[in-house]
Amino acid sequence: MTAENQIPEPAGPATIYRILDANRNRCLEGLRVVEEHVRFIWEDQHLVAQCKQLRHDLVTVLASLPRAELQAARDVLADVGTSVTTHSEYERADVDSVVAANWSRVQQSLRSLEEYLKVLAPAAAAQLEVLRYRSYTIERAVTVLSASRDRLAAARLYVLVDGRASLGVFRQLIERLVQGGADMLQLRDKTLSDRALLKRARVLREITREHGVLFIMNDRADLAALAQADGVHLGQDDVAVKDARGVVGARALVGVSTHNLDQARQAVLEGANYLGCGPTFPSVTKEFTQFPGVEFLREVHREIRLPAFAIGGINSAHIDRVLAAGFARVAVSNSVVNAADPAEATRALKSRLLTAT
């Protein structure tokens, strides 16, 4: 029997260590690529911290493996895989494809580490399973960040409207807000019946579609889907982002109201497309017992690059304080919809936001 036809010996610990060493290196390399994308391209402190923690936790889990055994098992010169390549390995269309390829490398390596550690260290294998699931969550957050920044790049002024006294008055208000330059309109009304609210929503959809303005439904993912809205906005006591997305679809925008930094961080990891941050100032349209205020805006601006709108009592008198906190996106209601001339009030506020960017 020739050497080529000999049955290889069963894999022993040395062979497993070789596999573990290769995948450990591959995984850490991939995580570093992803981390630097978030760090230098998006400058998102929150997601950088998530990537870095994942990398450090991987090192901690694998620290129990004898480093001498890993390095002794390493044999790059004899590795048959180093000479097997594909043309696509040396091509990347853009930075997003770089990140996608490296997330795939990270997750495949984690799975390989997890499976082979079941032979040597089952407890460590279970910990790696948890890390793999975390990597999926962080990958989604990075992907949603990129898509949301593109889709909401021009969105500066977000106006919240109620259903008004009649459908005719509602239509007139919406037309005035669109004429004034509102980028996004949200329908929020707790008093109307579902049937009446849906009628308003369909009018809002008709007008916003004609003018290229985004239409968001407050709270109600079901009505958002029926009215073909661009998305739904959720409060802290509403359904989770994943449940809302199951109703409105993967392409829909899902926004989340946040009142502290932990809530903002969590909304990012849950896959929200944008944040509402506030209340910034006392508001006549909604009652709050606490006001995180402008300092909360500063905290979000320092850490998070997902599109975020300051909300709560914002008007032309103190818009400069919001802008100084790093926010160039605001959500307003009373200061615009109840103005003597909603179109002019919208136009003035929009102009102020555009001047600051």
LOLUMBA-158445 format. One record per residue: residue in three letters; x, y, z of N, C-alpha, C in turn; residue number from 1. Coordinates in steps of 0.05 Angstrom, whole numbers. Example, Ala and Ser with C-alpha at 12.3 -4.5 7.8 and 13.67 -1.06 7.14 Angstrom:
2
{'Ala' {264 -114 156} {246 -90 156} {264 -66 156} 1}
{'Ser' {257 -45 142} {273 -21 143} {258 1 157} 2}
END
This chain:
357
{'Met' {17 -24 0} {0 0 0} {18 25 0} 1}
{'Thr' {12 44 -18} {28 68 -20} {21 87 2} 2}
{'Ala' {39 107 7} {34 126 28} {8 142 23} 3}
{'Glu' {2 147 -3} {-21 163 -9} {-47 148 -1} 4}
{'Asn' {-46 121 -1} {-70 106 5} {-72 97 34} 5}
{'Gln' {-53 104 50} {-54 96 78} {-76 110 93} 6}
{'Ile' {-90 96 110} {-110 108 127} {-97 124 148} 7}
{'Pro' {-104 150 151} {-91 167 171} {-97 157 200} 8}
{'Glu' {-79 163 218} {-83 156 246} {-106 173 257} 9}
{'Pro' {-121 162 277} {-142 178 289} {-130 204 301} 10}
{'Ala' {-146 225 300} {-137 251 310} {-133 250 340} 11}
{'Gly' {-109 258 349} {-103 259 377} {-104 288 387} 12}
{'Pro' {-97 292 412} {-97 319 424} {-80 339 408} 13}
{'Ala' {-57 330 397} {-39 348 383} {-53 359 358} 14}
{'Thr' {-68 342 344} {-83 351 320} {-105 370 328} 15}
{'Ile' {-119 364 350} {-140 382 359} {-129 409 367} 16}
{'Tyr' {-106 409 381} {-93 434 388} {-86 450 363} 17}
{'Arg' {-79 436 342} {-72 450 317} {-97 464 305} 18}
{'Ile' {-119 451 306} {-144 462 297} {-152 486 314} 19}
{'Leu' {-150 482 340} {-157 504 359} {-140 529 355} 20}
{'Asp' {-114 524 351} {-95 546 348} {-102 562 322} 21}
{'Ala' {-108 547 300} {-114 560 275} {-139 577 277} 22}
{'Asn' {-159 566 290} {-185 580 292} {-185 603 312} 23}
{'Arg' {-169 599 333} {-165 621 352} {-153 645 338} 24}
{'Asn' {-132 641 322} {-119 663 308} {-138 675 288} 25}
{'Arg' {-152 658 273} {-170 668 252} {-192 685 264} 26}
{'Cys' {-203 676 287} {-225 690 300} {-216 718 310} 27}
{'Leu' {-193 718 324} {-183 743 335} {-176 763 313} 28}
{'Glu' {-165 753 291} {-159 770 268} {-184 783 257} 29}
{'Gly' {-205 766 253} {-230 776 243} {-243 797 261} 30}
{'Leu' {-242 792 287} {-254 810 306} {-239 837 305} 31}
{'Arg' {-213 836 302} {-198 861 300} {-206 877 275} 32}
{'Val' {-210 864 253} {-218 878 228} {-245 892 233} 33}
{'Val' {-264 877 245} {-291 888 250} {-289 912 269} 34}
{'Glu' {-274 908 290} {-271 929 311} {-260 955 299} 35}
{'Glu' {-241 952 281} {-229 976 270} {-248 990 250} 36}
{'His' {-265 974 237} {-286 986 220} {-304 1004 236} 37}
{'Val' {-314 993 259} {-332 1008 276} {-318 1032 289} 38}
{'Arg' {-292 1028 295} {-277 1049 309} {-270 1072 291} 39}
{'Phe' {-259 1066 267} {-249 1087 250} {-268 1097 229} 40}
{'Ile' {-287 1081 220} {-306 1089 199} {-331 1101 212} 41}
{'Trp' {-342 1086 232} {-367 1096 245} {-361 1112 270} 42}
{'Glu' {-338 1108 282} {-331 1122 307} {-353 1118 328} 43}
{'Asp' {-363 1094 330} {-384 1087 349} {-372 1074 373} 44}
{'Gln' {-371 1090 395} {-358 1080 419} {-372 1056 431} 45}
{'His' {-399 1056 430} {-414 1034 442} {-408 1008 428} 46}
{'Leu' {-409 1008 401} {-404 983 386} {-374 975 387} 47}
{'Val' {-356 995 388} {-328 988 392} {-325 972 418} 48}
{'Ala' {-338 982 439} {-336 968 465} {-347 940 464} 49}
{'Gln' {-369 936 449} {-380 910 446} {-361 891 431} 50}
{'Cys' {-349 901 410} {-330 884 395} {-305 877 412} 51}
{'Lys' {-295 897 426} {-271 893 442} {-277 874 465} 52}
{'Gln' {-300 876 477} {-307 858 499} {-310 829 489} 53}
{'Leu' {-321 826 465} {-323 799 454} {-296 787 449} 54}
{'Arg' {-278 804 439} {-250 794 434} {-236 787 460} 55}
{'His' {-239 803 481} {-227 798 507} {-239 773 520} 56}
{'Asp' {-265 769 517} {-279 746 529} {-270 720 515} 57}
{'Leu' {-265 722 489} {-254 698 475} {-227 691 485} 58}
{'Val' {-210 710 489} {-183 705 500} {-185 693 528} 59}
{'Thr' {-204 703 544} {-207 692 571} {-216 663 571} 60}
{'Val' {-235 657 554} {-245 629 552} {-223 610 544} 61}
{'Leu' {-206 619 525} {-185 601 514} {-160 602 531} 62}
{'Ala' {-159 619 551} {-135 621 568} {-129 595 583} 63}
{'Ser' {-149 579 587} {-145 553 601} {-130 533 584} 64}
{'Leu' {-129 537 558} {-115 518 541} {-84 524 544} 65}
{'Pro' {-69 503 545} {-40 506 548} {-27 519 523} 66}
{'Arg' {-17 543 527} {-6 558 504} {17 543 491} 67}
{'Ala' {33 529 507} {56 514 496} {46 493 477} 68}
{'Glu' {24 479 484} {13 458 467} {2 470 441} 69}
{'Leu' {-11 493 443} {-21 506 419} {1 513 400} 70}
{'Gln' {22 526 410} {43 534 393} {60 511 382} 71}
{'Ala' {63 490 398} {77 466 389} {62 452 366} 72}
{'Ala' {35 454 367} {20 441 346} {18 457 320} 73}
{'Arg' {26 482 322} {25 500 298} {46 492 278} 74}
{'Asp' {38 489 253} {56 481 231} {47 493 205} 75}
{'Val' {52 519 202} {42 533 178} {54 522 152} 76}
{'Leu' {80 514 153} {92 504 129} {80 479 118} 77}
{'Ala' {69 462 137} {57 437 128} {27 438 126} 78}
{'Asp' {16 462 129} {-14 465 128} {-23 465 99} 79}
{'Val' {-37 444 91} {-46 441 63} {-66 463 56} 80}
{'Gly' {-79 475 76} {-100 495 71} {-88 521 61} 81}
{'Thr' {-63 527 67} {-51 553 60} {-48 555 30} 82}
{'Ser' {-47 533 15} {-44 534 -14} {-70 533 -29} 83}
{'Val' {-92 530 -14} {-119 529 -27} {-132 556 -25} 84}
{'Thr' {-135 570 -47} {-146 597 -47} {-168 599 -69} 85}
{'Thr' {-184 619 -66} {-204 626 -87} {-199 655 -96} 86}
{'His' {-208 661 -120} {-203 688 -131} {-217 709 -113} 87}
{'Ser' {-240 703 -102} {-255 722 -87} {-242 730 -61} 88}
{'Glu' {-223 714 -51} {-209 720 -26} {-193 746 -28} 89}
{'Tyr' {-186 754 -53} {-169 777 -56} {-184 801 -68} 90}
{'Glu' {-210 799 -67} {-227 821 -78} {-248 829 -57} 91}
{'Arg' {-252 855 -53} {-274 865 -36} {-286 889 -51} 92}
{'Ala' {-312 889 -54} {-326 910 -69} {-324 937 -54} 93}
{'Asp' {-326 936 -27} {-326 960 -11} {-321 953 18} 94}
{'Val' {-321 972 35} {-315 966 63} {-336 949 76} 95}
{'Asp' {-361 952 67} {-382 935 79} {-377 906 73} 96}
{'Ser' {-367 900 49} {-361 872 42} {-337 862 58} 97}
{'Val' {-319 880 65} {-296 872 83} {-307 863 110} 98}
{'Val' {-326 879 121} {-337 873 147} {-353 847 146} 99}
{'Ala' {-369 844 125} {-386 819 122} {-368 794 121} 100}
{'Ala' {-347 796 106} {-329 773 103} {-316 766 130} 101}
{'Asn' {-309 786 145} {-296 781 171} {-315 772 193} 102}
{'Trp' {-341 781 192} {-360 770 210} {-364 740 204} 103}
{'Ser' {-365 733 179} {-367 705 171} {-344 689 182} 104}
{'Arg' {-320 700 179} {-296 687 189} {-297 683 220} 105}
{'Val' {-306 704 234} {-308 702 263} {-327 680 271} 106}
{'Gln' {-351 680 259} {-371 661 267} {-364 632 260} 107}
{'Gln' {-352 628 237} {-344 601 229} {-322 591 248} 108}
{'Ser' {-303 609 255} {-282 601 273} {-293 595 301} 109}
{'Leu' {-311 611 310} {-323 605 337} {-337 578 337} 110}
{'Arg' {-351 572 315} {-364 546 314} {-344 523 314} 111}
{'Ser' {-323 526 299} {-302 505 298} {-289 502 326} 112}
{'Leu' {-282 524 338} {-271 523 365} {-290 509 385} 113}
{'Glu' {-316 516 383} {-336 505 400} {-338 474 397} 114}
{'Glu' {-338 465 372} {-341 437 367} {-317 421 376} 115}
{'Tyr' {-293 430 370} {-269 415 378} {-262 417 407} 116}
{'Leu' {-271 438 420} {-267 440 449} {-285 421 464} 117}
{'Lys' {-306 411 451} {-323 391 464} {-307 366 471} 118}
{'Val' {-286 362 457} {-269 338 462} {-251 343 486} 119}
{'Leu' {-239 367 488} {-219 372 509} {-230 388 533} 120}
{'Ala' {-249 406 528} {-259 423 550} {-288 431 545} 121}
{'Pro' {-307 413 551} {-335 418 546} {-346 444 558} 122}
{'Ala' {-337 451 582} {-346 476 594} {-339 500 578} 123}
{'Ala' {-314 500 567} {-306 522 550} {-322 523 524} 124}
{'Ala' {-329 500 514} {-345 498 489} {-372 512 493} 125}
{'Ala' {-384 508 517} {-410 521 523} {-407 551 524} 126}
{'Gln' {-385 560 535} {-380 589 536} {-376 601 508} 127}
{'Leu' {-364 586 491} {-360 596 463} {-386 597 448} 128}
{'Glu' {-405 580 455} {-431 581 442} {-444 608 449} 129}
{'Val' {-442 616 473} {-453 642 482} {-440 665 467} 130}
{'Leu' {-413 664 463} {-399 684 449} {-408 685 420} 131}
{'Arg' {-413 662 408} {-421 661 380} {-448 675 377} 132}
{'Tyr' {-466 670 395} {-492 683 394} {-490 713 397} 133}
{'Arg' {-472 722 415} {-467 750 419} {-456 763 393} 134}
{'Ser' {-439 748 379} {-428 759 354} {-450 764 333} 135}
{'Tyr' {-471 747 333} {-493 751 314} {-508 778 321} 136}
{'Thr' {-511 783 347} {-525 807 356} {-509 832 348} 137}
{'Ile' {-483 831 353} {-466 854 347} {-464 858 316} 138}
{'Glu' {-462 836 302} {-462 839 272} {-487 853 262} 139}
{'Arg' {-510 844 273} {-535 857 264} {-535 887 270} 140}
{'Ala' {-525 894 294} {-525 922 302} {-507 939 283} 141}
{'Val' {-484 927 275} {-466 941 257} {-479 944 230} 142}
{'Thr' {-492 923 220} {-505 924 194} {-529 944 194} 143}
{'Val' {-545 943 215} {-567 962 217} {-557 991 219} 144}
{'Leu' {-535 995 233} {-524 1022 235} {-518 1033 207} 145}
{'Ser' {-504 1017 191} {-497 1026 164} {-521 1031 147} 146}
{'Ala' {-541 1013 147} {-565 1017 131} {-581 1040 140} 147}
{'Ser' {-583 1044 166} {-600 1066 178} {-587 1093 172} 148}
{'Arg' {-561 1095 174} {-547 1120 168} {-552 1128 139} 149}
{'Asp' {-552 1108 121} {-557 1114 93} {-586 1124 88} 150}
{'Arg' {-604 1109 100} {-633 1114 95} {-642 1140 108} 151}
{'Leu' {-631 1147 130} {-639 1171 145} {-619 1194 143} 152}
{'Ala' {-602 1193 123} {-581 1213 120} {-592 1241 118} 153}
{'Ala' {-614 1244 104} {-626 1271 100} {-647 1279 121} 154}
{'Ala' {-653 1261 139} {-675 1266 158} {-665 1283 181} 155}
{'Arg' {-676 1307 183} {-669 1325 205} {-693 1333 222} 156}
{'Leu' {-715 1338 210} {-739 1347 224} {-761 1326 224} 157}
{'Tyr' {-768 1316 247} {-788 1295 251} {-811 1307 266} 158}
{'Val' {-835 1307 254} {-858 1320 266} {-879 1300 274} 159}
{'Leu' {-888 1302 299} {-908 1284 310} {-935 1298 309} 160}
{'Val' {-955 1284 297} {-981 1296 294} {-1003 1279 306} 161}
{'Asp' {-1024 1292 316} {-1048 1276 325} {-1068 1276 302} 162}
{'Gly' {-1091 1264 307} {-1111 1261 285} {-1128 1285 279} 163}
{'Arg' {-1125 1307 295} {-1140 1331 292} {-1170 1326 295} 164}
{'Ala' {-1186 1347 293} {-1215 1344 298} {-1230 1330 276} 165}
{'Ser' {-1220 1331 252} {-1233 1318 229} {-1212 1309 209} 166}
{'Leu' {-1221 1292 191} {-1203 1283 170} {-1194 1306 152} 167}
{'Gly' {-1212 1325 146} {-1206 1347 129} {-1185 1365 142} 168}
{'Val' {-1188 1371 167} {-1169 1388 182} {-1142 1374 183} 169}
{'Phe' {-1142 1347 187} {-1118 1332 188} {-1103 1333 161} 170}
{'Arg' {-1117 1330 140} {-1105 1331 113} {-1092 1358 108} 171}
{'Gln' {-1106 1379 116} {-1095 1406 112} {-1069 1410 128} 172}
{'Leu' {-1069 1400 153} {-1045 1403 169} {-1021 1388 157} 173}
{'Ile' {-1026 1363 148} {-1004 1347 136} {-993 1361 112} 174}
{'Glu' {-1010 1372 95} {-1001 1385 71} {-984 1410 78} 175}
{'Arg' {-991 1424 99} {-975 1447 108} {-948 1439 118} 176}
{'Leu' {-947 1417 134} {-922 1407 145} {-903 1398 123} 177}
{'Val' {-914 1385 103} {-898 1375 81} {-887 1399 65} 178}
{'Gln' {-904 1419 61} {-896 1443 46} {-873 1457 61} 179}
{'Gly' {-874 1456 88} {-853 1469 104} {-827 1454 104} 180}
{'Gly' {-826 1429 95} {-801 1414 94} {-797 1393 115} 181}
{'Ala' {-818 1384 128} {-815 1362 147} {-804 1337 133} 182}
{'Asp' {-785 1324 145} {-772 1300 133} {-786 1274 140} 183}
{'Met' {-797 1273 164} {-811 1250 175} {-836 1259 189} 184}
{'Leu' {-858 1244 187} {-882 1250 201} {-891 1225 216} 185}
{'Gln' {-898 1229 242} {-908 1207 258} {-936 1213 266} 186}
{'Leu' {-954 1193 262} {-981 1195 271} {-983 1183 299} 187}
{'Arg' {-991 1200 318} {-993 1192 346} {-1019 1203 357} 188}
{'Asp' {-1038 1185 363} {-1064 1194 374} {-1075 1171 391} 189}
{'Lys' {-1078 1177 417} {-1088 1156 436} {-1119 1158 439} 190}
{'Thr' {-1132 1176 426} {-1161 1180 430} {-1178 1169 408} 191}
{'Leu' {-1168 1167 384} {-1185 1158 362} {-1189 1128 362} 192}
{'Ser' {-1211 1119 351} {-1216 1091 348} {-1196 1080 327} 193}
{'Asp' {-1192 1054 326} {-1174 1042 307} {-1182 1048 278} 194}
{'Arg' {-1208 1048 274} {-1218 1053 246} {-1212 1082 238} 195}
{'Ala' {-1217 1101 256} {-1211 1129 250} {-1181 1134 247} 196}
{'Leu' {-1166 1121 264} {-1137 1124 263} {-1126 1113 237} 197}
{'Leu' {-1137 1091 227} {-1127 1080 202} {-1134 1098 179} 198}
{'Lys' {-1157 1111 180} {-1165 1129 159} {-1145 1152 157} 199}
{'Arg' {-1137 1163 181} {-1117 1184 181} {-1090 1174 170} 200}
{'Ala' {-1084 1150 178} {-1058 1138 169} {-1057 1135 139} 201}
{'Arg' {-1079 1128 127} {-1079 1124 98} {-1078 1151 83} 202}
{'Val' {-1090 1172 95} {-1087 1199 84} {-1057 1207 86} 203}
{'Leu' {-1046 1203 109} {-1018 1210 114} {-999 1195 95} 204}
{'Arg' {-1006 1170 90} {-989 1154 71} {-991 1165 43} 205}
{'Glu' {-1015 1173 35} {-1019 1184 8} {-1003 1209 4} 206}
{'Ile' {-1004 1227 23} {-990 1253 20} {-960 1250 22} 207}
{'Thr' {-951 1234 41} {-921 1231 45} {-909 1216 22} 208}
{'Arg' {-923 1197 11} {-912 1182 -12} {-909 1201 -36} 209}
{'Glu' {-928 1219 -40} {-927 1237 -62} {-903 1257 -60} 210}
{'His' {-896 1264 -35} {-874 1284 -31} {-848 1271 -22} 211}
{'Gly' {-846 1245 -20} {-821 1233 -12} {-814 1237 17} 212}
{'Val' {-835 1239 34} {-831 1242 63} {-836 1216 77} 213}
{'Leu' {-820 1210 97} {-824 1185 112} {-848 1186 131} 214}
{'Phe' {-863 1165 132} {-886 1163 149} {-882 1141 170} 215}
{'Ile' {-884 1148 195} {-880 1129 218} {-906 1128 234} 216}
{'Met' {-914 1105 242} {-937 1101 259} {-928 1097 288} 217}
{'Asn' {-940 1111 306} {-933 1108 334} {-945 1083 346} 218}
{'Asp' {-929 1067 360} {-938 1044 376} {-949 1021 360} 219}
{'Arg' {-967 1026 341} {-983 1006 329} {-970 994 303} 220}
{'Ala' {-956 972 307} {-944 958 284} {-965 947 265} 221}
{'Asp' {-988 939 276} {-1009 928 260} {-1021 949 241} 222}
{'Leu' {-1026 973 251} {-1037 994 235} {-1015 1005 215} 223}
{'Ala' {-990 1004 224} {-968 1012 206} {-968 994 182} 224}
{'Ala' {-971 968 186} {-971 949 164} {-995 954 145} 225}
{'Leu' {-1019 958 157} {-1043 962 142} {-1042 987 125} 226}
{'Ala' {-1030 1008 136} {-1028 1034 122} {-1003 1036 104} 227}
{'Gln' {-987 1015 103} {-962 1014 88} {-943 1037 96} 228}
{'Ala' {-942 1042 122} {-924 1062 132} {-895 1054 128} 229}
{'Asp' {-877 1073 130} {-848 1067 127} {-837 1054 152} 230}
{'Gly' {-852 1055 174} {-842 1043 199} {-860 1048 222} 231}
{'Val' {-851 1040 246} {-865 1043 270} {-847 1053 292} 232}
{'His' {-858 1069 311} {-842 1079 333} {-852 1066 359} 233}
{'Leu' {-833 1057 375} {-840 1042 400} {-830 1057 425} 234}
{'Gly' {-847 1055 445} {-839 1065 472} {-827 1043 488} 235}
{'Gln' {-817 1049 512} {-804 1029 529} {-824 1008 538} 236}
{'Asp' {-850 1014 538} {-870 994 547} {-884 980 525} 237}
{'Asp' {-876 986 500} {-889 974 477} {-875 947 470} 238}
{'Val' {-884 934 449} {-873 909 441} {-843 912 434} 239}
{'Ala' {-828 890 435} {-800 891 429} {-795 897 399} 240}
{'Val' {-771 906 393} {-764 912 365} {-768 888 347} 241}
{'Lys' {-759 864 356} {-762 840 339} {-791 833 334} 242}
{'Asp' {-808 837 354} {-837 831 350} {-850 851 331} 243}
{'Ala' {-843 876 333} {-853 896 315} {-844 891 287} 244}
{'Arg' {-818 884 284} {-808 879 257} {-821 854 245} 245}
{'Gly' {-829 835 261} {-844 812 251} {-870 820 238} 246}
{'Val' {-881 843 245} {-906 852 234} {-902 871 211} 247}
{'Val' {-884 890 214} {-880 911 193} {-860 902 172} 248}
{'Gly' {-844 882 177} {-825 872 157} {-797 881 161} 249}
{'Ala' {-779 867 148} {-750 872 152} {-741 899 141} 250}
{'Arg' {-754 909 121} {-746 935 109} {-756 959 123} 251}
{'Ala' {-776 955 141} {-788 978 154} {-769 990 175} 252}
{'Leu' {-773 1016 180} {-758 1030 201} {-772 1024 228} 253}
{'Val' {-755 1018 248} {-766 1015 275} {-750 1034 293} 254}
{'Gly' {-764 1053 305} {-752 1072 323} {-759 1065 352} 255}
{'Val' {-743 1073 371} {-747 1067 399} {-743 1093 415} 256}
{'Ser' {-761 1099 433} {-758 1121 452} {-739 1112 475} 257}
{'Thr' {-720 1128 481} {-701 1122 503} {-699 1146 522} 258}
{'His' {-695 1139 547} {-695 1160 568} {-669 1160 584} 259}
{'Asn' {-651 1141 579} {-625 1140 591} {-606 1125 573} 260}
{'Leu' {-580 1126 580} {-560 1115 563} {-562 1084 560} 261}
{'Asp' {-569 1071 582} {-572 1042 581} {-594 1034 561} 262}
{'Gln' {-616 1048 561} {-638 1042 543} {-629 1047 514} 263}
{'Ala' {-614 1068 509} {-603 1074 483} {-585 1052 473} 264}
{'Arg' {-567 1043 491} {-548 1022 483} {-564 996 477} 265}
{'Gln' {-584 990 493} {-599 965 488} {-615 967 462} 266}
{'Ala' {-626 990 456} {-641 993 431} {-623 988 407} 267}
{'Val' {-598 997 408} {-579 992 387} {-575 962 383} 268}
{'Leu' {-571 947 405} {-566 918 403} {-591 903 395} 269}
{'Glu' {-614 914 400} {-639 901 392} {-646 905 363} 270}
{'Gly' {-631 923 349} {-634 926 320} {-652 950 313} 271}
{'Ala' {-655 970 330} {-670 994 323} {-656 1009 301} 272}
{'Asn' {-672 1022 284} {-661 1038 262} {-655 1067 271} 273}
{'Tyr' {-669 1077 291} {-663 1103 301} {-673 1105 330} 274}
{'Leu' {-664 1126 344} {-671 1130 372} {-686 1157 375} 275}
{'Gly' {-705 1157 393} {-716 1182 403} {-704 1186 430} 276}
{'Cys' {-692 1209 435} {-677 1213 461} {-690 1237 476} 277}
{'Gly' {-700 1231 499} {-712 1253 515} {-728 1242 538} 278}
{'Pro' {-745 1258 550} {-752 1285 542} {-729 1305 548} 279}
{'Thr' {-725 1323 530} {-704 1343 534} {-713 1366 551} 280}
{'Phe' {-737 1376 545} {-749 1398 560} {-779 1390 566} 281}
{'Pro' {-791 1404 585} {-820 1399 590} {-836 1403 565} 282}
{'Ser' {-857 1386 562} {-873 1387 538} {-902 1390 545} 283}
{'Val' {-917 1403 527} {-946 1406 531} {-962 1383 520} 284}
{'Thr' {-949 1366 504} {-963 1344 491} {-961 1317 506} 285}
{'Lys' {-942 1315 525} {-938 1291 540} {-926 1296 567} 286}
{'Glu' {-936 1283 587} {-927 1289 615} {-904 1269 622} 287}
{'Phe' {-883 1280 635} {-861 1264 645} {-855 1273 674} 288}
{'Thr' {-846 1254 690} {-838 1261 717} {-808 1267 719} 289}
{'Gln' {-793 1257 700} {-764 1261 700} {-755 1271 672} 290}
{'Phe' {-735 1287 672} {-724 1298 647} {-694 1293 645} 291}
{'Pro' {-686 1274 629} {-657 1269 626} {-643 1293 614} 292}
{'Gly' {-658 1309 599} {-647 1335 590} {-625 1334 570} 293}
{'Val' {-611 1357 567} {-590 1360 548} {-566 1342 554} 294}
{'Glu' {-561 1336 579} {-538 1319 586} {-541 1291 574} 295}
{'Phe' {-565 1281 573} {-570 1255 561} {-563 1256 531} 296}
{'Leu' {-570 1278 518} {-563 1281 489} {-532 1280 486} 297}
{'Arg' {-518 1293 504} {-489 1293 502} {-478 1265 506} 298}
{'Glu' {-490 1249 524} {-481 1222 528} {-485 1205 503} 299}
{'Val' {-508 1207 491} {-514 1192 467} {-495 1200 445} 300}
{'His' {-491 1226 442} {-473 1236 420} {-445 1226 424} 301}
{'Arg' {-435 1223 448} {-408 1213 453} {-405 1184 445} 302}
{'Glu' {-426 1168 449} {-423 1139 446} {-435 1127 421} 303}
{'Ile' {-457 1138 411} {-474 1123 392} {-476 1138 366} 304}
{'Arg' {-474 1124 344} {-476 1136 317} {-501 1128 302} 305}
{'Leu' {-518 1112 314} {-544 1107 302} {-559 1133 301} 306}
{'Pro' {-574 1138 279} {-590 1163 278} {-607 1167 303} 307}
{'Ala' {-606 1191 315} {-620 1196 340} {-632 1224 339} 308}
{'Phe' {-657 1226 348} {-672 1250 348} {-677 1260 376} 309}
{'Ala' {-670 1284 382} {-677 1296 408} {-706 1302 408} 310}
{'Ile' {-720 1297 430} {-749 1300 431} {-757 1311 459} 311}
{'Gly' {-779 1325 459} {-790 1335 485} {-788 1365 488} 312}
{'Gly' {-810 1379 482} {-811 1408 487} {-792 1425 471} 313}
{'Ile' {-782 1415 449} {-762 1430 433} {-776 1451 416} 314}
{'Asn' {-765 1475 416} {-775 1497 399} {-752 1516 392} 315}
{'Ser' {-759 1536 377} {-738 1554 367} {-723 1569 389} 316}
{'Ala' {-735 1571 413} {-723 1586 435} {-699 1572 447} 317}
{'His' {-699 1545 446} {-676 1532 457} {-664 1510 439} 318}
{'Ile' {-669 1512 413} {-657 1493 394} {-627 1495 395} 319}
{'Asp' {-616 1518 401} {-586 1520 402} {-574 1502 423} 320}
{'Arg' {-588 1498 445} {-577 1480 466} {-576 1451 456} 321}
{'Val' {-596 1444 440} {-596 1417 428} {-573 1414 408} 322}
{'Leu' {-570 1433 392} {-548 1433 372} {-521 1432 385} 323}
{'Ala' {-518 1447 407} {-492 1448 421} {-486 1421 434} 324}
{'Ala' {-506 1404 439} {-502 1378 450} {-494 1357 429} 325}
{'Gly' {-493 1366 404} {-484 1348 383} {-507 1336 367} 326}
{'Phe' {-532 1344 372} {-555 1333 358} {-563 1352 336} 327}
{'Ala' {-565 1342 311} {-574 1357 288} {-601 1346 278} 328}
{'Arg' {-613 1328 294} {-639 1317 288} {-658 1322 312} 329}
{'Val' {-682 1332 306} {-701 1336 328} {-728 1326 320} 330}
{'Ala' {-744 1318 340} {-772 1311 336} {-788 1331 352} 331}
{'Val' {-808 1343 339} {-824 1364 351} {-854 1358 346} 332}
{'Ser' {-870 1372 362} {-899 1370 358} {-912 1397 361} 333}
{'Asn' {-918 1405 386} {-933 1429 392} {-922 1454 379} 334}
{'Ser' {-895 1457 379} {-883 1481 369} {-888 1485 339} 335}
{'Val' {-895 1464 326} {-900 1465 297} {-930 1462 290} 336}
{'Val' {-942 1440 299} {-969 1433 291} {-990 1453 302} 337}
{'Asn' {-984 1465 325} {-1003 1485 336} {-994 1514 332} 338}
{'Ala' {-975 1518 314} {-966 1545 307} {-987 1558 290} 339}
{'Ala' {-987 1585 290} {-1006 1600 274} {-1003 1592 244} 340}
{'Asp' {-978 1588 236} {-972 1580 209} {-954 1555 210} 341}
{'Pro' {-965 1531 210} {-948 1507 212} {-927 1504 191} 342}
{'Ala' {-933 1513 167} {-913 1511 145} {-889 1529 151} 343}
{'Glu' {-894 1553 159} {-873 1572 165} {-857 1563 190} 344}
{'Ala' {-870 1553 210} {-856 1543 234} {-838 1520 227} 345}
{'Thr' {-849 1503 210} {-833 1479 201} {-808 1489 185} 346}
{'Arg' {-813 1507 168} {-792 1518 150} {-769 1531 167} 347}
{'Ala' {-777 1546 186} {-758 1560 203} {-741 1541 219} 348}
{'Leu' {-754 1521 231} {-739 1501 247} {-721 1484 229} 349}
{'Lys' {-730 1477 206} {-714 1461 187} {-690 1477 178} 350}
{'Ser' {-694 1502 173} {-671 1519 164} {-650 1520 186} 351}
{'Arg' {-659 1522 210} {-640 1524 233} {-623 1498 235} 352}
{'Leu' {-636 1475 231} {-623 1450 232} {-603 1447 209} 353}
{'Leu' {-610 1455 185} {-593 1452 162} {-569 1471 164} 354}
{'Thr' {-573 1494 176} {-551 1513 179} {-530 1503 198} 355}
{'Ala' {-539 1486 218} {-520 1476 238} {-504 1452 228} 356}
{'Thr' {-512 1439 206} {-499 1415 197} {-477 1421 177} 357}
END
